[in-house]
Amino acid sequence: MTKDITFNTGRLYTQDGQIIRAVFDEVACVVRFNDFSRMVSGEFPYQRHNNTPFELARAVMVAYDHGLYTHTREAPGRAPAIEVRSIRL
C-alpha cells in the first residue's frame, strides 16, 4: 500500500518536468498534494486504501486536471531524500 509518493509526470512545465508529492491521510480520507513545479497545492476526498504508486498518482492527476480539489495549506512539503518516481499518466 502506498500512502506517500513523489513522482514526475513528465509534463514539461519546468526543465525537470513536473514534480508532485502526494500523501494519503487515511484518517481524514483525503489525499493532499503539492505540485512543486507549478506551486499548486490541494486536497481531495479519497476512499481507496489499497493503493499502488500508479493508482495514487493517477488519482492525484485526475483530481488535479479536472479541478476536483480544494486548496490546502496542509500540503506535504518536499522531502529531499525521497525517491522521485517517473510515472507518466
Secondary structure, 3 states (H helix, E strand, C coil): CCCEEEEECCCCCECCECEEEEEEECCCCEEEEEECCCCEEEEEECCCCCCCHHHHHHHHHHHHHCCCCECCCCCCCCCCCCCEEECCC
